[in-house]
Amino acid sequence: MSIHSDAGAMSRSPAEKETRMTAGTWLAIAGLVLLAAVPIFAPSLQLLVNLALAKGLAVLGVTVLLRAGQVSFGHALYFAVAAYAGAFLLAAWPGADLLVVLLAGALGAAVSGLLVGLFVVRYRGIFFGMLNLAFSMIFWSILEKFYHVTGGADGIRLPRPSVLGMEMGRHDFELVLFWLTLALVGGLGWFTLRWLASPVGQLFRTVKTNETRLEYLGVSPRRALLSGYLLSAVLCGVGGAIMGVAQGVVTPEYAWWIRSGEMVFIAVLGGAGSVPGAFIGALIYEFVRVFASAFAGDVWQMLLGGFLLVIILFAPGGVVGLFERVTRRGAAKGEEAA
């Protein structure tokens, strides 16, 4: 399947590639502008969208690994590490700046990602996924048992951080956090796309298609996979730090295995390996979950499962893949008519 897709990509003309990239860029810009209008035209949805975008950043970390053909069932580890890093910082330094809290979360995720990554990049397939799950569950157990440090199941409450040294009310702070999250979505999404297209990113993606070729070229597949693993951990960490600040509390549930499975679910829903799909899938998931649980509280999980089943059966490329397929068919019909 990948061979045919690579051959198709090579056969496209430079003009067609440029047109498609331009269309994708404009579509991404249009999506960001539409989201930016939420606080103005739908302020009641602002917090929901903010949480969905934070989760989308974490899903983007899982998506990066999917580009190398690896599925992690334990990336909630970095989601939780970053959230608790921000909570501990605010507990020790009340009124710490929001940017410092997010940086602390990203740094905590990067350090833990390096320590775990040095071990798990030796493995592939189901072993890779389950080892990540094991580390995540170990951290969850620590959060649950060390009650006097972590608060146990009750978690830790986060005081509201300052913004550039200014104390803000709840409304103003949530608005600033929303704009900052939106900026991070655009910036980190663009950076991830550029990283995947870079020479380092190409080596990382070769782990999926032909790992033996890397060894013949004298490149370590483990080192290539570790570079992408660190990026995925940081992306998850940024999402976790934002989620903790937005909710005002962090609990061991952040590291629970269901959270990791949720990330994989959303990545498949939006489009496995698709950068925009990570955020589109997160938005769809959160809206369906919230409204389905409100109007069908007993069966909302079944609704989500059925929706994912339909996507897998009829649109294996996810929502983004379905959109691209419809767009290509429309363009082909337009060319035939012309």
C-alpha positions in Angstrom: 0.0 0.0 0.0 2.8 2.4 0.9 4.7 1.5 -2.3 1.8 2.5 -4.4 1.2 5.7 -2.5 5.0 6.6 -2.8 4.9 5.8 -6.5 1.8 8.0 -6.9 3.5 10.8 -5.1 6.6 10.5 -7.3 4.5 10.6 -10.4 2.8 13.9 -9.6 4.1 17.0 -11.3 5.8 19.8 -9.3 2.9 22.1 -10.2 0.3 19.6 -8.9 2.3 19.2 -5.6 2.6 22.9 -5.2 -1.1 23.4 -5.8 -2.0 20.7 -3.3 0.4 22.2 -0.7 -1.0 25.6 -1.3 -4.6 24.3 -0.9 -3.6 22.5 2.3 -2.0 25.6 3.7 -5.0 27.7 3.0 -7.3 25.1 4.5 -5.2 25.0 7.7 -5.3 28.8 7.8 -9.0 28.8 7.3 -9.4 26.3 10.2 -7.3 28.4 12.5 -9.3 31.6 11.7 -12.5 29.7 12.3 -11.3 28.5 15.7 -10.1 32.0 16.5 -13.7 33.2 16.1 -15.0 30.9 18.8 -14.5 33.3 21.8 -16.4 35.9 19.8 -19.3 34.0 18.3 -19.5 30.9 20.6 -18.0 31.8 23.9 -19.8 28.9 25.7 -17.7 26.5 23.6 -14.3 28.2 24.3 -13.2 25.9 27.1 -14.3 22.8 25.2 -12.4 23.8 22.1 -9.4 24.7 24.3 -9.4 21.3 25.9 -9.8 19.6 22.5 -6.8 21.4 21.1 -4.7 20.6 24.1 -5.6 16.9 23.6 -4.9 17.4 19.9 -1.3 18.4 20.6 -0.9 15.2 22.6 -2.5 13.2 19.8 0.0 14.8 17.4 2.8 13.2 19.4 1.2 9.8 18.8 0.7 10.7 15.1 4.4 11.3 14.8 5.2 7.8 15.9 2.6 6.4 13.5 4.6 7.9 10.7 7.3 5.4 11.7 4.8 2.6 11.9 5.0 2.4 15.7 1.9 2.6 18.0 2.4 3.7 21.6 -0.2 2.7 24.1 1.5 4.6 26.9 2.0 8.2 25.8 -0.3 9.4 28.5 2.9 9.1 30.6 4.3 12.3 29.1 0.9 13.9 29.2 0.8 13.3 33.0 4.5 14.1 33.6 4.1 17.6 32.1 0.9 18.3 33.9 2.4 17.3 37.3 5.6 19.2 36.5 3.5 22.4 36.1 1.5 21.6 39.2 4.7 21.1 41.3 6.1 24.3 39.9 3.0 26.3 40.8 2.9 24.7 44.3 6.5 25.8 44.9 6.3 29.1 43.1 2.7 30.5 43.3 2.0 33.0 40.6 4.6 31.6 38.2 4.3 32.8 34.7 2.2 30.7 32.3 5.0 30.4 29.8 7.3 29.1 32.5 4.8 26.5 33.5 4.4 25.3 29.9 8.2 25.2 29.5 8.6 23.2 32.7 6.0 20.7 31.5 7.7 20.4 28.1 11.1 20.0 29.7 9.8 17.3 32.1 8.3 15.4 29.2 11.5 15.7 27.2 13.7 14.3 30.0 11.3 11.5 30.7 11.0 10.8 27.0 14.7 10.5 26.7 15.1 8.1 29.6 12.2 5.9 28.5 13.1 6.3 24.8 16.6 5.0 25.2 15.1 1.7 26.3 11.9 1.3 24.1 13.5 2.2 20.8 15.2 -1.2 20.8 11.8 -2.8 20.2 9.2 -2.7 17.4 5.6 -3.5 16.9 3.5 -4.8 19.8 6.6 -4.9 22.1 7.1 -1.2 21.6 3.5 -0.4 22.3 3.2 -2.6 25.4 6.5 -1.3 26.9 5.3 2.2 26.7 2.1 1.1 28.4 4.1 -0.5 31.2 6.0 2.7 31.9 2.8 4.7 31.9 1.1 2.3 34.4 4.2 2.4 36.7 4.0 6.2 36.8 0.2 6.0 37.4 0.9 3.7 40.4 3.4 6.1 41.8 0.9 9.0 41.5 -1.8 6.9 43.2 0.4 5.5 46.1 2.5 8.6 47.1 -0.5 10.4 48.4 1.4 12.9 50.5 3.4 14.1 47.5 1.0 13.7 44.6 -2.4 14.0 46.4 -3.3 10.5 45.3 -6.5 10.0 43.5 -7.6 13.5 44.5 -4.7 15.0 42.5 -3.2 18.5 42.9 -5.0 21.8 42.4 -3.2 24.4 40.3 -3.4 28.0 41.3 -3.9 30.3 38.3 -0.5 31.3 36.9 0.3 34.9 36.0 0.7 36.1 32.4 3.8 38.2 31.8 3.8 39.1 35.5 0.2 40.2 35.5 -2.5 38.6 37.7 -5.7 38.0 35.7 -9.3 37.2 36.4 -10.7 33.9 35.2 -12.4 35.2 32.1 -9.3 37.1 30.9 -7.0 34.3 31.7 -9.0 31.7 29.9 -9.1 34.0 26.9 -5.3 34.4 26.9 -4.9 30.6 27.4 -7.1 30.0 24.4 -5.1 32.3 22.1 -1.8 30.8 23.3 -3.1 27.3 22.7 -4.2 28.3 19.2 -0.8 29.8 18.5 0.9 26.6 19.8 -1.4 24.5 17.6 -0.4 26.5 14.5 3.3 26.7 15.4 3.9 23.2 16.5 1.8 21.8 13.7 3.9 23.7 11.2 7.1 22.6 12.9 6.1 19.0 12.9 5.3 19.1 9.2 8.7 20.7 8.5 10.5 18.2 10.7 8.8 15.2 9.0 9.9 16.7 5.6 13.5 17.3 6.8 16.4 14.8 6.3 16.1 13.8 9.9 12.4 13.3 9.6 12.9 11.3 6.4 15.3 8.9 8.2 12.7 8.6 11.0 10.0 7.6 8.5 12.3 5.1 6.8 12.0 3.0 10.0 8.6 2.0 8.8 9.4 1.3 5.2 12.9 -0.1 5.1 14.8 -0.2 8.4 17.5 -2.4 6.9 18.4 0.2 4.3 19.2 2.6 7.1 21.7 0.1 8.6 23.3 -0.4 5.2 23.7 3.4 4.9 25.5 3.4 8.3 22.6 5.2 10.1 21.3 3.8 13.4 17.6 3.1 13.2 17.4 3.4 17.0 18.8 6.9 16.9 16.4 7.9 14.1 13.5 6.5 16.1 14.7 8.2 19.2 14.7 11.6 17.6 11.0 11.2 16.6 10.2 9.7 20.0 11.5 12.8 21.8 9.5 15.1 19.6 6.4 13.0 20.3 7.0 13.2 24.0 7.4 17.0 24.0 4.2 17.4 22.0 2.3 15.2 24.5 3.9 17.2 27.3 2.8 20.6 25.9 -0.8 19.2 25.6 -0.7 17.9 29.1 0.6 21.1 30.6 -2.1 23.1 28.8 -4.8 20.6 29.9 -3.7 20.9 33.6 -3.7 24.7 33.6 -7.1 24.8 31.8 -8.8 22.4 34.2 -7.1 23.7 37.3 -6.4 20.3 38.6 -4.2 17.3 37.7 -5.0 13.7 38.7 -3.5 10.2 38.2 -6.1 9.7 35.5 -3.9 11.7 33.2 -1.5 8.7 33.1 -4.2 6.0 33.0 -4.1 3.6 30.1 -7.5 4.7 28.9 -6.0 8.1 28.2 -3.3 6.5 26.0 -5.9 4.5 24.2 -8.0 7.6 23.7 -5.0 9.3 21.9 -4.6 6.3 19.5 -8.4 6.3 19.0 -8.4 10.0 18.0 -5.3 9.6 15.8 -7.0 6.8 13.8 -10.3 8.8 13.7 -8.6 12.0 12.3 -6.3 10.1 10.0 -3.4 7.9 11.1 -0.2 9.9 10.3 -2.0 13.1 9.5 -0.9 16.3 11.3 -4.2 18.2 10.7 -6.1 14.9 11.4 -4.8 15.0 15.0 -6.6 18.2 15.7 -9.7 17.5 13.6 -10.1 14.1 15.3 -9.7 15.7 18.8 -12.3 18.3 18.0 -14.8 15.7 16.7 -14.1 13.3 19.6 -14.6 16.0 22.3 -17.8 17.3 20.8 -19.3 13.9 20.2 -18.2 12.8 23.7 -19.6 15.8 25.5 -22.9 16.1 23.7 -23.4 12.3 23.5 -22.8 11.9 27.2 -25.3 14.7 27.8 -28.1 13.3 25.7 -27.2 9.6 25.8 -25.2 9.1 29.0 -25.6 5.4 29.0 -24.5 4.6 25.4 -22.1 7.4 24.4 -19.1 5.0 24.4 -21.1 2.8 22.0 -21.8 5.7 19.7 -18.1 6.6 19.6 -17.1 3.0 19.0 -19.6 2.7 16.2 -18.4 5.9 14.6 -14.8 4.6 14.7 -15.9 1.3 13.2 -17.5 3.1 10.3 -14.4 5.2 9.8 -12.1 2.1 9.8 -14.4 0.1 7.4 -15.3 2.8 4.9 -12.6 5.5 5.4 -9.4 3.8 6.6 -7.5 7.1 6.0 -9.7 8.8 8.7 -11.6 12.0 8.3 -8.8 13.7 6.5 -8.4 10.7 4.2 -12.1 10.8 3.4 -11.9 14.5 2.7 -9.0 14.1 0.4 -10.7 11.2 -1.5 -13.8 13.3 -2.0 -11.7 16.3 -3.2 -9.7 14.1 -5.7 -12.9 12.7 -7.1 -14.4 16.1 -7.5 -11.3 17.4 -9.2 -11.2 14.4 -11.5 -14.8 14.9 -12.5 -14.1 18.5 -13.1 -11.2 17.6 -15.4 -13.3 15.1 -17.3 -16.0 17.7 -17.8 -13.5 20.2 -19.0 
